[in-house]
Amino acid sequence: MTFECPPGSHCVTCGDEATPMRVERVDEARGLALCTEPDGTKRTIEIELVAPVDAGDEVLVHAGVALVRT
């Protein structure tokens, strides 16, 4: 089964963008990292898809999950 968005609209996934963030600290045991957005906001991010990462690395984040290292 496939799904197509109705004409003139888009689904949430198609419209979302990844946010660049800098890794501040890594908790390897839990697969999490404390990251900082460009505006200085800090968030806890899941890093399983891009591990291993280190403090200072840049990642692209969508919905609280790091998708790629940059």
C-alpha positions in Angstrom: 0.0 0.0 0.0 1.3 3.5 -0.8 0.1 6.8 0.3 0.2 10.0 -1.6 -0.4 13.4 -0.1 -3.5 15.2 -1.3 -2.9 17.9 -3.9 -1.9 21.2 -2.3 -0.8 19.7 1.0 2.0 17.7 2.4 2.5 15.2 5.2 4.4 16.1 8.3 7.4 13.9 7.4 7.8 15.5 3.9 7.7 19.0 5.4 10.1 18.5 8.3 13.7 19.6 8.2 16.7 18.4 10.1 18.4 20.9 12.5 22.2 21.2 12.7 23.4 20.6 16.3 26.8 20.4 18.0 27.4 17.5 20.4 28.4 18.7 23.9 28.5 15.4 25.9 27.9 11.8 25.1 26.3 9.0 27.2 27.4 6.0 25.2 25.7 3.5 27.6 22.3 5.1 26.9 22.9 6.0 23.3 22.3 9.7 24.0 24.1 13.0 23.6 23.6 16.5 25.0 23.5 18.7 21.9 23.2 22.5 21.3 21.1 24.1 18.6 22.4 27.2 16.7 20.4 29.4 19.0 22.0 27.9 22.1 19.1 25.7 23.1 20.3 22.4 24.6 18.5 19.1 24.0 19.1 15.4 24.6 19.4 13.5 21.3 19.4 9.8 20.4 22.7 9.0 18.6 22.3 5.3 17.9 22.2 5.9 14.1 25.4 7.9 14.0 27.5 6.4 16.8 30.2 6.8 17.6 30.2 10.6 18.1 32.3 12.8 20.2 32.0 16.1 21.9 32.4 18.8 19.2 30.9 16.7 16.4 28.1 18.3 14.3 25.0 16.3 13.6 21.7 16.8 11.8 18.8 16.1 14.1 15.1 15.3 13.3 12.5 14.5 15.9 15.2 14.1 18.6 17.3 11.6 16.6 20.6 12.3 15.0 20.4 11.2 11.4 23.9 12.0 10.1 27.2 13.5 11.1 28.3 16.5 9.2 
